[in-house]
């Protein structure tokens, strides 16, 4: 068995709507470690979203897909604006949009801590 320390720092961002809490953990220096967690207050379920690609195109929104350990396909996803591979200074807020079925929800995710 091998143990290793993670070699990147994460910064937490959070946005809250009436029924949802969205947490974005940005892994500075290792983009594949970035993830979104969606907590539904009504159902008390947490859903994980992972980036579509291992890298980020800083000129476009980054897409995060609904992750399922069983491989089940879901149609909901996030688009997050302004993500970078490496930051000189972490932004105070990040804009995101959550798409589910025929609806979308705009969110402002604010840096925590």
C-alpha positions in Angstrom: 0.0 0.0 0.0 1.3 3.5 -0.8 0.3 6.8 0.8 0.9 10.1 -0.9 0.1 13.7 0.0 -2.0 15.7 -2.4 0.2 18.2 -4.2 -2.4 21.0 -4.7 -4.4 23.5 -2.8 -8.1 23.7 -3.0 -10.2 26.8 -2.5 -13.9 26.5 -1.7 -16.6 28.6 -3.3 -20.3 28.4 -2.4 -23.6 29.6 -3.8 -27.1 29.1 -2.3 -30.6 29.2 -3.9 -34.0 28.3 -2.4 -33.5 24.6 -2.7 -29.9 24.1 -3.6 -26.4 24.6 -2.1 -23.6 24.5 -4.7 -20.0 24.1 -3.6 -17.1 24.4 -6.0 -13.7 23.2 -4.9 -11.1 24.6 -7.2 -7.8 22.7 -7.2 -5.1 25.3 -8.0 -2.3 23.7 -10.1 -4.2 20.4 -10.7 -7.4 21.1 -12.5 -8.5 17.4 -12.5 -8.9 17.8 -8.7 -11.6 20.5 -9.2 -15.2 19.4 -8.5 -18.7 20.7 -7.8 -21.0 19.3 -5.1 -24.7 20.0 -5.3 -26.8 19.6 -2.1 -30.6 19.4 -2.6 -32.2 20.6 0.7 -35.5 19.0 -0.1 -34.2 15.5 -0.8 -31.0 15.8 1.3 -29.0 14.3 -1.5 -25.5 15.4 -2.5 -24.5 15.0 -6.1 -20.9 15.3 -7.5 -20.0 16.9 -10.8 -16.5 16.5 -12.4 -14.9 18.5 -15.2 -15.5 17.3 -18.8 -11.8 17.5 -19.6 -8.5 17.3 -17.7 -7.6 20.8 -18.6 -9.3 24.1 -18.9 -9.7 26.5 -21.9 -9.6 29.9 -20.3 -11.5 31.5 -23.2 -14.6 29.3 -22.7 -16.9 28.1 -19.9 -15.9 24.8 -18.4 -18.4 22.0 -18.4 -18.9 19.8 -15.4 -20.9 16.5 -15.8 -23.0 14.7 -13.2 -20.8 11.9 -11.9 -22.3 8.5 -11.2 -20.1 5.7 -9.8 -22.5 3.2 -11.4 -22.0 4.7 -14.9 -25.6 5.9 -15.1 -26.0 8.8 -17.5 -27.6 12.1 -16.4 -28.5 15.1 -18.4 -27.9 17.9 -15.8 -24.6 19.8 -15.9 -22.8 23.0 -14.9 -21.0 25.6 -17.0 -18.5 27.6 -15.0 -16.9 30.8 -16.2 -13.4 32.1 -15.7 -11.6 29.0 -14.4 -7.8 28.7 -14.9 -5.2 26.0 -14.5 -3.2 28.2 -12.1 -4.1 31.4 -10.3 -1.8 34.2 -9.1 -4.7 35.2 -6.7 -7.9 33.3 -6.3 -11.0 35.3 -7.4 -13.5 36.5 -4.8 -16.4 35.0 -6.8 -17.0 32.7 -9.8 -20.1 32.7 -12.0 -21.8 29.4 -12.9 -25.0 28.1 -14.5 -26.7 24.9 -13.6 -28.7 23.2 -16.4 -31.4 20.6 -15.6 -34.1 19.4 -18.0 -35.4 22.6 -19.7 -34.4 24.9 -16.9 -31.3 26.8 -15.9 -30.2 28.5 -12.8 -27.5 31.3 -12.6 -25.3 31.2 -9.5 -22.6 33.5 -8.1 -20.2 31.3 -6.1 -18.4 33.3 -3.4 -15.0 32.3 -2.0 -15.2 30.9 1.6 -12.4 31.4 4.0 
